């Protein structure tokens, strides 16, 4: 059938016929099955394993979205705190400054930690107040237990360490403000403060700190310059300047929102005023007691102490972390509806356009170029002086001209499938390779195997057949007739020439017949590779597979979020 098509010139099909043929193929029952709105094994039919608790839901999220390292760190801390409500935990709070100017002027750490009413307090307070602001500083109540928290190795070796017996760091000595706060449900936690003075180290410590305090001199947007994963862990912004600050006493109600749904708070203080009161008390002792207590109230530093006392409670800290986790999980979600829209767009636009472009290239570029090459560069008479080089000529031609646009188009669309259906941020996607570019594989086989096995032997066969069956016998006959039978020279020459003419005719006939048939089969095979290999068995199957995977991940995230709301 292919041979008859080749002889009748049926291969020279116009672009319109290709599009009609593709349209018929697209609308056939087989294509309807392949191009349905959902793949046969629709993800909507998938049964997800049930989630029975918050812990179960968070572990499922971590398993399917392992690249969300920041949320993973928060989840690990959250689960650890929930498991250990009956014992004291070490809470590491990072302190960040907006700028070097704020770092030099703010005395918030000294004011929070100072305890001038206790004996020998100046022995530890003075080194703390004079600490270097060029390095990062770790402030703990006792020598930290390496099992409780681990800092990065390089950071650990360069950090300044201060062991300070300040009441706010101790779970037993920290004020609980019973007059304004209800009793805690959990064992009090110890506090460690990590003052981060090197901006380049901020992102390295996000996983180590349970939350951050951001100190600034005024409301600004400079915090937006911090990495987003750092911003999300800033629980409190302290506006520290010498302007008016609201007054706060130990018995007055708090001004910060105690709702668990609020994940970021702001408190205005004047640490310089509180610091001056502390220094005055250390200098004049009880004679300056009134000024000292007034400075604490007027600076509003007591409000920061209340804030820490409230949020260092395990139940409150875990509630804050829980809302941060839920917010981050819900962020950057690719909905099932959006995934279906992407699927339909890829299926009805990208794949159809890819197939159309491939068929157009086949008809308008590849077939005419190949026919022209055989008709001009590989005519039958050229076999006599290119017989050993036919294979290499063809390899060079197909290496350069075999469907280069189609191969690139397949790779591009396949990349689109992966990119657009793998937009679930932080998700782990299978590393399945899919179908290797069928056109490229066909080209490789054509160049490496088929030309040498199918064409080069025919070249030798045509030339040898002409010589053995026509040229050699008649040449020998003419010579023998001239030498032994008495044929005239003209007659003998004519017989010999006839043999060569018949041989040339044999080569011409066999070579033209073979190349037309071979090209017809080649074009049909390429057409099948495009329709079936590239589209049906290649891009469509991969599209369905990617769609199912993306839908499953979206369903898992949705299930996790619903379970967290249910069990919170």
ABEGO torsion letter per residue (X at the ends): XAAAAAAAGAABBBAAAAAAAAAAAAABAAAAAAABABBABBAAABBBBBBABAAAAAAAAAAABAABAAAAAAAAAAAAAAAAAABBBBBBBBBBBABAAAAAABAAAAAAABBAABBGAAAAAAAAAABBAABBBBBBABBBBAAABBBBAAAAAABBBBBBBBAAABAAABBAGAAABBBBABBBBBBBBBBBABAAAAAAAAAABABBBBBBABBBAAAAABBAAAAAABABBBBBBABBBBBBBAABBBABBABAABABBBBBBBAAAAAAAAAAAAAAEAAAAAAAAAAAAAAGAAAAAAAAAAAABAAAAAAAAAAAAAAAAABGBBBAAAAAAAAAAAAAAAAAAAAAAAAAAAAAAAAAAAAAAAAAAABAAAAAAAAAAAAAAAAAAAAAABGAAAAAAAAAAAAAAAAAAAABBGBBBBABAEBBBAAAAAAAAAAAAAAAAAAAAAAAAAAAAAAAAAAAAAAAAAAAAAAAAGBBAAAAAAAAAAAAAAAAAAAAAAAAAAAAAAAAAAAAAAAAAAAAAAAAABAAAAAAAAAAAAAAAAAAAAAAAAAAAAAX
